[in-house]
């Protein structure tokens, strides 16, 4: 127990420290927090896609297509979205746009900014393939659904064009290209791997610093809705995932990865959607910031539950 707790602390304290540095730099105007968008673009369009491509391209197809894991994980992500949508629409009596955005906040875990450094530290670099699998689900299914709900009649795009635009993003096509590379049995040249690794190696630090910088740009306000979002995302979501891994018979490292990814706080992208579509902006921002802080406790609990060795 002590060794597990020590390992968890060694993984989470550096995460909290770098996030704090990013927040401090923005709060003291050492770095203008307006630049957080550029740093986020760097992570989402360059360093992270490079890492996902390397992982997918160098992973055996049998690991990429673990049907039990993929099924349980994808159902866990989209099932949480559906449950939250029902809570917002039926119980809270919110309109469809607010319900769609609220469900997005409750179901989309921060796999990129927090998942990468924590998984790399605790489970090793190969565990990041689960982040790639989760990212494909959110990018191809969840984000198009949210986009359609939030844009409503204002958007002239068809569902097909929205999906095509999503696939064109490096964060989506990079792991898909890596999967194709793996299926064809192609060998990634050492020189290419070194070039991509140099770029992908910056992802963890830059992503956490950017998260802190983003957090410094917004005012946090507590409300009943924010508390509900945090409870659904940080506690209910991983509990649902525990049930699903048991139902699908997912065991070992795959079960731990699925549960811990669902235990991550809501992704900063949900805040960006709230700002873009002017829907639950304050609630989304506050849920992201406070949920990230609370996750340092809830994540520790779930890490102990799944047994980090």
Secondary structure as UniProt FT lines:
FT   HELIX           2..27
FT   TURN            28..29
FT   HELIX           33..35
FT   HELIX           36..42
FT   HELIX           43..47
FT   HELIX           48..57
FT   HELIX           61..64
FT   HELIX           67..86
FT   HELIX           87..91
FT   HELIX           96..107
FT   HELIX           111..115
FT   HELIX           116..123
FT   HELIX           125..128
FT   HELIX           129..137
FT   HELIX           138..142
FT   HELIX           143..151
FT   HELIX           152..154
FT   HELIX           159..167
FT   HELIX           170..183
FT   TURN            184..185
FT   HELIX           190..200
FT   TURN            201..202
FT   HELIX           203..215
FT   TURN            216..217
FT   HELIX           224..231
FT   HELIX           232..236
FT   HELIX           237..248
FT   HELIX           252..262
FT   HELIX           268..276
FT   TURN            277..278
FT   HELIX           281..306
//
